[in-house]
Amino acid sequence: MKNVFITLAIAVSFCAQAQEASEGKIFVVPVDASGKTVQLPDGTYQGQVELTASQGAEGMSAKGVAIEGAGFTFFAESTSDTKATFYNMPSWATQPAIIGMENPLSIMGRYASVDPGTYDITYYQNPGYNYFTVKYSDSPDEIVYPAQIFLMSSDSEYVALSGSDGVYAGNVVLPASFRVSYERQYSMPVFIYGPTSSAQIVKDERLPLQLRANTTTNLTPAADGEVRSGDKVYATVSIVPSDQYILVTKAHATGIDEIEAPEQAAVYYDLGGRRLREQPSAHGVYIMLRNGKATKIAI
């Protein structure tokens, strides 16, 4: 199904504010269970942890940050004047924050939602945008993939594919021209998967993709009679680091709306939308996502 997303305040959301941050200090600030920061009498924030730069490493990091509430935000203070800025996730960003992958930052938006736990958090500053990564301190290589991937067109429309474990698939109508992203933003190259070669045509063979490769290159459906713009196709996108690609095949004209796909492992979420690291065992109501379909279950 095609959705329309209106991008708000892009220029403001990603404008640098970078000079302030680079002149002073940057902190990770946990929020409480209601999503609020707690300011102390001395002007600091409860639980704040200063980010530091390591020699030879990109960004500024803090390891072993304890998050006990709903998530965290970033606070940048300037040493040259009294200005200070909170950096949050913009309104279009995928929430909860994606574990092990890059997440966007903005001077507008809301805190980064994560489950209570201990995390290694890194803030990156680049011309035009800022972003961060959050990883489990006890499992820094683990990736908790988003529930959807987006085929974004330049007019801010997108087609969403659902999946799990980094592989997404479904019957869709491809846009005439699009980019692949796990965030609903067409123009931020940090989140775009482009072709690894000059090839731009998607069809019934895998087109290898790579994050931040050829990010200004739009993909287009084949026009050779097999897959055309406007056709309903079965599209598969993988963003697994070792195997990133897009593959489309024309849907069979059998009257069957869905094409059987390989069974995918179930992924579980609580009712607040937070992904669980394993199948829940405690009594309660949960959401199970399998093969792109969400089902409410009770234990």
PAZALO-283151 format. One record per residue (C-alpha): z, y, x; residue in one letter. Coordinates in steps of 0.1 Angstrom, whole numbers, plus 5000, padded with zeros to 4 digits. Layout:
% residues N
ATOM:Z:Y:X:a
...
% end
This chain:
% residues 299
ATOM:5000:5000:5000:m
ATOM:4991:5034:5013:k
ATOM:5018:5060:5014:n
ATOM:5017:5097:5021:v
ATOM:5042:5112:5045:f
ATOM:5046:5150:5049:i
ATOM:5056:5161:5084:t
ATOM:5082:5188:5083:l
ATOM:5089:5213:5110:a
ATOM:5071:5195:5138:i
ATOM:5069:5225:5160:a
ATOM:5106:5232:5156:v
ATOM:5116:5196:5158:s
ATOM:5101:5189:5191:f
ATOM:5101:5224:5207:c
ATOM:5118:5222:5240:a
ATOM:5152:5238:5237:q
ATOM:5149:5221:5270:a
ATOM:5160:5250:5291:q
ATOM:5194:5250:5275:e
ATOM:5199:5213:5280:a
ATOM:5187:5213:5316:s
ATOM:5210:5242:5325:e
ATOM:5242:5227:5312:g
ATOM:5257:5194:5301:k
ATOM:5246:5168:5276:i
ATOM:5271:5146:5257:f
ATOM:5269:5116:5234:v
ATOM:5291:5124:5205:v
ATOM:5301:5096:5181:p
ATOM:5303:5104:5144:v
ATOM:5329:5091:5120:d
ATOM:5323:5067:5092:a
ATOM:5310:5095:5070:s
ATOM:5286:5107:5097:g
ATOM:5305:5138:5108:k
ATOM:5315:5149:5142:t
ATOM:5351:5158:5148:v
ATOM:5358:5189:5168:q
ATOM:5391:5192:5187:l
ATOM:5411:5224:5192:p
ATOM:5398:5228:5227:d
ATOM:5362:5230:5214:g
ATOM:5352:5195:5226:t
ATOM:5343:5167:5202:y
ATOM:5362:5135:5196:q
ATOM:5349:5106:5217:g
ATOM:5323:5126:5235:q
ATOM:5309:5111:5267:v
ATOM:5290:5131:5293:e
ATOM:5255:5119:5303:l
ATOM:5248:5117:5340:t
ATOM:5217:5113:5360:a
ATOM:5213:5084:5384:s
ATOM:5192:5087:5416:q
ATOM:5157:5073:5410:g
ATOM:5163:5068:5373:a
ATOM:5146:5086:5345:e
ATOM:5167:5104:5319:g
ATOM:5205:5109:5317:m
ATOM:5227:5080:5307:s
ATOM:5261:5069:5296:a
ATOM:5272:5033:5298:k
ATOM:5298:5015:5276:g
ATOM:5299:5041:5249:v
ATOM:5322:5029:5221:a
ATOM:5308:5036:5186:i
ATOM:5334:5030:5159:e
ATOM:5319:5050:5130:g
ATOM:5284:5054:5116:a
ATOM:5265:5063:5148:g
ATOM:5262:5091:5172:f
ATOM:5245:5124:5180:t
ATOM:5237:5144:5212:f
ATOM:5253:5177:5221:f
ATOM:5238:5200:5247:a
ATOM:5258:5230:5260:e
ATOM:5244:5258:5282:s
ATOM:5263:5271:5313:t
ATOM:5244:5304:5312:s
ATOM:5254:5316:5278:d
ATOM:5273:5305:5247:t
ATOM:5244:5287:5231:k
ATOM:5247:5250:5223:a
ATOM:5225:5226:5205:t
ATOM:5229:5193:5186:f
ATOM:5200:5168:5189:y
ATOM:5195:5144:5160:n
ATOM:5168:5121:5147:m
ATOM:5141:5139:5127:p
ATOM:5137:5132:5090:s
ATOM:5106:5109:5096:w
ATOM:5123:5087:5122:a
ATOM:5131:5051:5117:t
ATOM:5167:5045:5108:q
ATOM:5189:5027:5119:p
ATOM:5180:5037:5155:a
ATOM:5159:5010:5171:i
ATOM:5178:4990:5196:i
ATOM:5160:4986:5230:g
ATOM:5131:5009:5221:m
ATOM:5125:5046:5222:e
ATOM:5137:5068:5193:n
ATOM:5127:5104:5186:p
ATOM:5151:5134:5188:l
ATOM:5150:5168:5171:s
ATOM:5171:5199:5167:i
ATOM:5169:5192:5130:m
ATOM:5177:5159:5113:g
ATOM:5206:5135:5111:r
ATOM:5227:5114:5135:y
ATOM:5214:5081:5149:a
ATOM:5227:5053:5128:s
ATOM:5239:5021:5146:v
ATOM:5264:4994:5139:d
ATOM:5299:4998:5155:p
ATOM:5298:4984:5190:g
ATOM:5295:4993:5227:t
ATOM:5262:5008:5239:y
ATOM:5243:5021:5269:d
ATOM:5226:5053:5258:i
ATOM:5199:5073:5277:t
ATOM:5185:5107:5268:y
ATOM:5150:5117:5280:y
ATOM:5136:5152:5281:q
ATOM:5098:5157:5282:n
ATOM:5075:5187:5275:p
ATOM:5070:5188:5238:g
ATOM:5095:5162:5227:y
ATOM:5128:5145:5235:n
ATOM:5138:5109:5228:y
ATOM:5165:5084:5236:f
ATOM:5171:5047:5240:t
ATOM:5202:5028:5228:v
ATOM:5210:4993:5241:k
ATOM:5238:4968:5237:y
ATOM:5260:4971:5267:s
ATOM:5265:4933:5268:d
ATOM:5228:4925:5262:s
ATOM:5207:4954:5276:p
ATOM:5174:4935:5274:d
ATOM:5177:4926:5237:e
ATOM:5153:4944:5213:i
ATOM:5161:4948:5176:v
ATOM:5126:4955:5162:y
ATOM:5120:4979:5133:p
ATOM:5112:4963:5099:a
ATOM:5078:4980:5097:q
ATOM:5049:4992:5119:i
ATOM:5026:5020:5108:f
ATOM:4988:5026:5109:l
ATOM:4988:5064:5110:m
ATOM:4958:5086:5101:s
ATOM:4954:5122:5111:s
ATOM:4959:5135:5075:d
ATOM:4995:5122:5076:s
ATOM:4988:5092:5055:e
ATOM:4999:5057:5067:y
ATOM:4997:5021:5059:v
ATOM:5029:5001:5065:a
ATOM:5030:4965:5077:l
ATOM:5063:4946:5074:s
ATOM:5075:4918:5097:g
ATOM:5102:4907:5121:s
ATOM:5107:4900:5158:d
ATOM:5080:4924:5168:g
ATOM:5051:4909:5147:v
ATOM:5039:4925:5115:y
ATOM:5013:4913:5091:a
ATOM:5000:4917:5055:g
ATOM:4970:4924:5032:n
ATOM:4961:4961:5035:v
ATOM:4932:4985:5032:v
ATOM:4927:5000:5067:l
ATOM:4923:5037:5071:p
ATOM:4889:5048:5083:a
ATOM:4905:5060:5116:s
ATOM:4941:5054:5127:f
ATOM:4966:5050:5154:r
ATOM:4993:5023:5157:v
ATOM:5029:5035:5159:s
ATOM:5064:5023:5150:y
ATOM:5073:5058:5139:e
ATOM:5057:5077:5111:r
ATOM:5042:5104:5133:q
ATOM:5006:5106:5143:y
ATOM:5008:5131:5172:s
ATOM:5038:5119:5193:m
ATOM:5023:5098:5221:p
ATOM:5056:5083:5232:v
ATOM:5055:5061:5201:f
ATOM:5017:5053:5199:i
ATOM:5001:5020:5209:y
ATOM:4965:5026:5222:g
ATOM:4938:5002:5234:p
ATOM:4941:4990:5269:t
ATOM:4904:4995:5275:s
ATOM:4877:5018:5261:s
ATOM:4873:4995:5231:a
ATOM:4882:5011:5197:q
ATOM:4869:4987:5171:i
ATOM:4894:4964:5153:v
ATOM:4879:4932:5140:k
ATOM:4885:4894:5139:d
ATOM:4896:4891:5175:e
ATOM:4926:4905:5192:r
ATOM:4923:4941:5205:l
ATOM:4950:4944:5233:p
ATOM:4973:4974:5229:l
ATOM:4998:4991:5251:q
ATOM:5025:5017:5244:l
ATOM:5014:5052:5255:r
ATOM:4980:5040:5266:a
ATOM:4950:5060:5254:n
ATOM:4972:5077:5228:t
ATOM:4945:5101:5217:t
ATOM:4921:5073:5209:t
ATOM:4917:5065:5172:n
ATOM:4910:5029:5162:l
ATOM:4883:5022:5135:t
ATOM:4874:4990:5116:p
ATOM:4843:4972:5125:a
ATOM:4811:4983:5106:a
ATOM:4791:4951:5112:d
ATOM:4795:4935:5078:g
ATOM:4826:4916:5087:e
ATOM:4853:4943:5083:v
ATOM:4845:4977:5069:r
ATOM:4865:5007:5061:s
ATOM:4879:5003:5026:g
ATOM:4879:4965:5027:d
ATOM:4911:4947:5020:k
ATOM:4920:4928:5052:v
ATOM:4947:4907:5066:y
ATOM:4961:4927:5095:a
ATOM:4984:4916:5122:t
ATOM:5001:4938:5148:v
ATOM:5023:4926:5176:s
ATOM:5045:4950:5196:i
ATOM:5062:4923:5216:v
ATOM:5062:4937:5252:p
ATOM:5044:4908:5267:s
ATOM:5019:4904:5238:d
ATOM:5008:4937:5222:q
ATOM:4976:4936:5200:y
ATOM:4960:4943:5166:i
ATOM:4940:4917:5148:l
ATOM:4922:4920:5114:v
ATOM:4904:4894:5094:t
ATOM:4886:4899:5061:k
ATOM:4905:4887:5031:a
ATOM:4889:4857:5014:h
ATOM:4874:4865:4980:a
ATOM:4892:4836:4963:t
ATOM:4912:4856:4937:g
ATOM:4943:4849:4957:i
ATOM:4959:4882:4966:d
ATOM:4981:4869:4994:e
ATOM:4969:4849:5024:i
ATOM:4994:4824:5038:e
ATOM:5008:4834:5071:a
ATOM:5029:4815:5096:p
ATOM:5065:4813:5086:e
ATOM:5086:4840:5103:q
ATOM:5123:4839:5110:a
ATOM:5145:4857:5085:a
ATOM:5162:4890:5094:v
ATOM:5193:4902:5077:y
ATOM:5205:4937:5068:y
ATOM:5236:4950:5051:d
ATOM:5233:4971:5020:l
ATOM:5235:5002:5042:g
ATOM:5202:4992:5058:g
ATOM:5218:4982:5091:r
ATOM:5203:4951:5108:r
ATOM:5227:4922:5115:l
ATOM:5225:4904:5148:r
ATOM:5227:4870:5131:e
ATOM:5227:4853:5097:q
ATOM:5258:4867:5078:p
ATOM:5287:4843:5070:s
ATOM:5312:4867:5055:a
ATOM:5313:4871:5017:h
ATOM:5292:4899:5004:g
ATOM:5257:4910:4994:v
ATOM:5229:4913:5020:y
ATOM:5191:4919:5023:i
ATOM:5170:4891:5038:m
ATOM:5136:4900:5052:l
ATOM:5111:4872:5057:r
ATOM:5074:4873:5060:n
ATOM:5074:4910:5049:g
ATOM:5093:4903:5017:k
ATOM:5129:4916:5011:a
ATOM:5153:4895:4990:t
ATOM:5189:4903:4980:k
ATOM:5213:4874:4987:i
ATOM:5249:4869:4980:a
ATOM:5273:4849:5001:i
% end
